[in-house]
Amino acid sequence: MSRQQPFSVSAEAASPPNFVVIFADDLGFGDLGCYGHPSSLSPNLDRLAAGGLRFTNFYSTSPICSPSRASLLTGRYQTRSGIYPGVLYPGSIGGLPLNETTIAEVLKPLGYATAAVGKWHLGVGPNGTFLPTRQGFDQYLGIPYSHDMGPCHNLTCFPPDVKCFGLCDPGTVLVPLMRDEDIKEQPVNFLDLERAYADFAAAFVASAAERKRPFFLYYPSHHTHYPQYAGPGAAGKTSRGPFGDSLLEFDDTVGKLLATLEESGVINHTLVFFTADNGPSLMRMSRGGSAGPLRCGKGTTYEGGTREPAIAFWPGTITPGVTHELASTLDILPTIARLAGARAPPVALDGFDMTDILTSRGKSQREAVMFYPSDPSEALGLFALRLGKYKAHFYTRGSTHSSTTPDKECSALSALTAHDPPLLFDLEADPSERYPLVPGGQTDVPALLQRIKKVKERFEASMSFGESQNGKGSDPRLEPCCAPQCSPKPHCCRC
């Protein structure tokens, strides 16, 4: 991150700005009405888009859950923090290392109140070692991992008594709801979960505003990850089925947050940033989401795997509109640090400050986006790299998460394939990555590949892989249980 002058807070503001980061789950580039979906019902997200800055070239760092969350919170690729390969599980021994600095920890020295609500998925660990309250957050309410990591057939996802689809992980403890480091409910009541989240978030914002403390709220939602769920207020209310109902319930929480910001008198002093962790789970067909015009989805390094909807909303500071500048979840930490006047962590950051994009529609400092697979390795390195409007694929591979689509390249049956020279696409002319550029056209392909090669070599030389946290394995004794001495486990873990 390059050095920047501190962002000047307006004279009428008595404190640094507040921050709300909203992170959807398995939401595709084409899933929102403001991104072109013809039947999605999401009026509050549409309001954000109409009154904020909508990004068209925004990326997460991974096509799966845990790594993308680590990158957002630390401003560093998941390879540095060790959140690879794959995702963390209820009994995972590892988690987000405590020597990594999260956004919450960047803001705490400035007196910020901090809270997380929703899906953590960065580890629990022995005695709650990796929970949000150990990573800079004052408060936490949520499920500490993905809500499908439990015996879902025992849980109701839609009223009056519609069970979750699939067996999920029947050998795992029932899905817990945690308050800070204690289990509040096990199994969680999905039908009441989103209301609990909305109430918690609203109370946190209202309390901080009343005390005139700047605040940071991180809301990583479970919506719209499969199996979808929705309470009575959203179930059956959309034409898009369970996925649409799940999205509507998520959107309702966004609306309640905006209403609380307005009622508390801080909406004009708060940056709200919305995006998602990875692309749609196309293996679930119509219940998995939509990547719109982009190729493939979750689990792949094609555009549909990591290119995400993103909206920045800050009335009076951000002029409504659309930006085509290149940006990433990695850029959220450096941007928040600049806006708050906080010190950036003294480590190698992969993010860039987006303040100029947000406040003056300036140019992005980011020249490139790097694409790692769900199981990155030093041996293979980057699978793809985007430089400006061009994207080069050095390796391609399908994924189970994107199977069932007519495109065979998305399927898990599409094995790892090396490309030398790399497949090269012009994403402005061909966002679906269908027509590789070849020498002899208008683009000087050999010269472009040389530029891309130099950027790749420079980046990979700077990358230091951290110890794999996911590779440390699991211990069933670490799975959260509200009755730790009960027997037989995991089925006795109920409260």
N, C-alpha and C positions, 0 to 999 in steps of 0.2 A: 504494500500500500504506500503510495507516494505521500509526502508530507503536505498537509493542507492547513490553511488558516482556519482558526476556529469559526464555526458558523455563528453568526451574530443573532442572538435572540432578540426579538422585538422589544422596544422600550417598555410596552405595557405588560410584558410577561415578567412575572416575579420569580420564575424558576425555569430550569431547563425543560424542554418539551417532554411530553409523555410518549410512550411507545406501546402499541398493540400489534403483535405479530400473530396472524391467523394462518394456520397451516392445514390445508385439507389433505385427505388421505386417498390415494389412488384416483385422483380426479384428473381427467384427461383434458387436453388442450381444447377439445371441442365440446365440453360438457355444459358450459354456461351459455345462457341466452346472449350475454354480451360478447361471447366469442363465437356466436353463430348457431347454437343449437336451437332448432325450431320449436321444441316443446318443453324445455327445462323451465321450472318455476323457481326463480331465485330473485325476487324483487329487491332484496337488500343488497346482494352482491351487485346487481345491476345498478342500484343507486350509487354504490361505491365507484363503479366504472364510469357512470355518467358524471359524477362530481370529482373524479380523481384522474390519475394518470394510468392508462392501460398499456401494458407492455405486450409486444408481439414476439420478442426474441429473448425470452427469459427462461433460464434453465435451473433445474436442480442438479446435484452432482452425481446422483446415483439413480438407477431405475428401480430401486427397492427401498424399503422403509428406514431401517436403522442408520445406514450410512448417510442418507440425505439429511436426517435430523442432526447428526453429529456435525455435518458441514455447515448447516444453517447457524447453529448455536456457537460454533467456534471460528467461522470464517476460514476454515482449513479443509482441504480435501480429506476424505475419510481414510485415505491411505496413511496420512500423517498420524492420525489419532488411533489407528488400529481397529476401527469399526468395519471390519471385513474378515473373511468373506461372508456373504449372506447377512442374516439378521440375528439379533439376540433373542433368547427364549426365556421363559419364566425361571428356569433353573440355571441360566448361564452364569459361569464363574466370573467372566469378565464384564466390562461395561465401559462407558466413557471415562477415560483416565482422569483422576482428580487433578492432575497437573495440566490438563487442558483448561483454557479460560473461556467460559461461556459469556454470552451477552449479559446475563444477569450479574456475573462477577465483574464485568467491565463497569457496570453502572452502580454497583453497591457502594463503592468509595465516595460517590457523589450524593449519597443519601437516598437513592431510589428505593421505593417499595417494590418488591418483585414477587410475582406469582406465576405458577404454571397450572393449567387446567386441561385435562384430556389425556391423550396417548403419549406417554413418555418414550418408551421403547429404546432406551439407552442403558438398560441394565438395572437390576435390583441389587444383586450381590449379597455377600455375607453381612447380616445386620443392616441391610439397606445402604450399603456403601455407595452405590451409584445413583441413588434416588435424587430427584430435583433439589430437595432440601440440603443435599451435600454438594450441590453444584451452583449455589448462588441464589436459589429461590427461597424466599421467606415462607411461602405457603405452596401447597400442592393438593389438588384434588383430581384423582383420575385413576385409570387403569394403567399400570406401569409397563405394559407391553401391548401387543396387538390383541384386539378383542376376540379374534378367532382362535387364540391360543388357549383353548379350553374345550370342555365337552359341550359344544354348542347345542347339541340335540336336547339337552336338559333345560335350555333357556328359551324364554319367549321373546321373539323379536318384533312382532306386530300384534296389536290387540285384535280381537279379544283374547285369543290363545293360539296365535300362529307361531310355531316353533321356528328357530333358526334352521336354515338348510345345511345339510352336511354333518358329518361326524366330527370334523375339526380334529382336536387332539384329546380323545377320550381318556388317555392315560395321564392327563395333566390336572392339576388342581382346578377347581371351579374359579371362574374369572373374578378377581377381587376388585373392589373399589377402595382406594387408599386415600386417607386424609393425612397429609404430611408423610409420616413414616408408619402410620398405624392403619390396619385394615378396618374400614368402616362397615363393609358389607361384603359377604361372600356366600353365594354368587351375587353379582351385581344385578340390579333390576334394570334391564335395558329400556323398558318403557318409561322409566322415570329419570334415566341417566342424563339426558340432554337438559332437562329442566334443572337438575341439580347443578350441572355445569354452568348454565346461564345465570342461575341465582348466585353461585359462588363468584363468577366473574364480575357480575354487577355489584355485589357487595364489596369486592376488593377495590374496584374503581371508585365507587362512591366514598368509601372510607378514606382512600388516599387523597381524593380531591378535597374532602372535608378537612383533612389535616394539612392540606396544602403541601403534600409531598409529591414530588415527581414519581411516576410509576412506570413499570414495564410489565405488561401482561403477555404471556406466551400461551396461545391457545392452539395446540395441535389436536385437531379433531379426529375422531374415529371415522367420521363420515367422509367419503362414501365407500369405504373398504367393505368388501364382501365378508361375511354375510351382512347385508344391510339391515338396519333396524330403524324403527320410528315409533314414537309414542302417539297417543290419541290425537294430538293436535296436528299431526302431519300424515299419519297413516291413511292411505286411500285418497289423499287429497290431490294427487297429480295424475296426469295421463301417462306418465312414464314408468309406472309400476314401482316396485320396491326401491330401485335406484333413485327415481325421482322423489319418492317420499323421504328417503334418507337425506337427499340434497336439500329438500325443503326444510326439514327439521334443522339442519346445519345453518341454513340461511336465516331461519327464525332467530337462532342464537346471535348471529351477526347483527340482526336488527335490534335485538335487545341490548347488545353492547353499544351500538350507535345511540340508542335512546338514552342509555345511562350516561354516556359521554355528554350528550346534550343537556340532560337534566342536571348534571353535576357542573355544568358551565365550563367544561374543559375541551370540548370537541375542536375548537379552533386552536388548541394548544397541544394537539395529539396527532402524531403520525400513525395511521393505521395501514399496515402492509399485509396484503393477502397473497398467498400463493399455495402451491401443493407440493407434496414430497416426491411423487413420480407419476408416470402415466397410468392409463387405465388397465385394469386386469381383464384383458380381452378374452382370456380363457373362460370367463363367466358370461360371454356373449352379451346380450342386451342388459344383463345385470352387472356388467363390468365397467361400463363407461365408454367414452368415445374420444379418440384422438383427433377427430375432425379430419382434415386433409393429410395429417402426418402419418408416416409409415410405422406400423407395429405399435407396441405399447410397453407396458411394464415388463421389466426384466431384460430389455434389449437396449442397445446403444444407437438404435435408429431414433429419429426425431420424436416419435411418439412415446419413447421411454422416459425422456427427461425434459422435454420442452413443455413449459407449464403456463397456464394463465397466471397473471400477476397484476395486482392493482395497488397503487399507492394513493392514499386519500388523506388530505390535510387541508381543510377549508381555510382559505385566506393565504395559504403558503404555496400549495401546489395548484397550478392552473389546470383545469380539466382538459383532457385530450388523449392522444395516443403517441407512444414513442416506439420507434423501431430500433432503438439502440440496444446493443448487446449487454445483457446483465445476468446475474446469477444469485442464487441463495447465499453464496459465499460473500456477496457484497453487502449483505444486510448488517453484519457486525461492524465493518468499518464505517458504514454510513451512520449508524446509530451512535457510534463513538464520536464521530465528528460533530453531529448535531447536538449531542449532550455535552461536548467539551471534555470527554473522557480520554484517558490514556489508552491507546491500543495495546494489546498484549505484546510483550517483548519476544515474540516468536515469529517464524515465517508465516505470514498471512497470504492466502491465495485470493482474497477478496479485494475489491476496489471501492472507493467512496463514490456513491451515486448521487451525492447532494446536488451537483450541478444538473444532472438529468432531472431530478425531482423539482428543483426550485427555479431553474431558468431554461429548462428544455435544452440543456447543453449536451455535449458529446460524451460518450462513455469513455472511461479510461481503459476499459477492457478490450483488448484486441483479439482475444481467443477464448474459446471454451474447450475444456478437455473432457473426454468421455472415457470413464473406466467401466468395466463390466461389474456385475454383482460379486464377482470373485477376483478382484484385481491381483496381479502378481508382478514382481519386479522382472521376471523372465519375459513376459509378454509386453508389459508397459501399457501405454494408451491403446484403446481400441479405435478411437476416432478423435479428430480435432477439428474444430471450426475456427477458421481465420476469416474475419469479416463475413462476407456472404457465402464463402466456400467451405465445404466440409469434406474432409478426407477420411475414409474408413481404411484402417490398416488391418483390422480383423472384423468379421461379422459373425454373428451367431444368433439363432433363435432362442426362445425361452418358453417354458411351460406356461408362464403367466400370459403369454401372447398367442398361445395355441388357439385353435378353432377358427382362426381367420382364413379367408381364401388365399391370402398371401403366404406362400410356402416358406419364404425367408423369415417369417415371424415365428414359425412353429419350433418346438423343441427338437423336432426331427432335422432342423437345419443346423448341421454341425459347425464347429469352429472352422472358419475359412480365412486363411491369410491372403492379403491382396498386395502384390508387389508388381507394378506400381499400385498405390492405393486407389480405391474407388473414389472418384471426385465428383461432387455435386454442387451446383449453384442453387442455394436454398431460396433465393429470391425468385428465381425462374421456375424452380422445381422443388417446392417444399416437401413433396411426397417421396423424394429420393428415388425416382424411377429411371432417370436418364443420365447415366454417367457421362461426364465430359471426356472427350477424346482429343488428342492432338490434331491440329489442322483446322479447328474452328476459330471463332472470334477470340476465345480466351487462350492466352499463351500458357498451355498446360504445363510444359516442362519447367518454365520459370516459376509458376505458381507452386508446383510441387517442391521446388527447391526452397522457396520461402517457408512453406509449411514444414518441411524437414528441419529447417534451422530452428523454428519455434518449438517443435517437438523435442529436438535434442537439447535445447536450452532448458525447457521445462523438466524433462526427465532427469537431467543432470542435477537439478535443484531439489528433486523429490527424494525425501528420506522416509522410507516406509517404517511406521511404528510397529511395535509388537502386536500381532493379531490378538485382539480381545475376544473375538468370536471363536477363534481357534482354540481357546482354552477349554472348551467343552462345557458340559452341564453337570450339575449335581442336583438330583431330585430334592435333596434336603434344603436347597435354597429357594424352592418354589414358595411363594407367599402363602401362608396358612394362618388363619385367625385362631386356630386351636393347635398350636405347634406340638403339643404332647399327645394329640389324639391318635386313634388307630381304628381301622386301617386307612392309611393314606393312599391316594389323594382324596378319596370320596368323603372322608370325615371332616374335611376342611370346610365347615359351614358355620355361619354365625349371623 
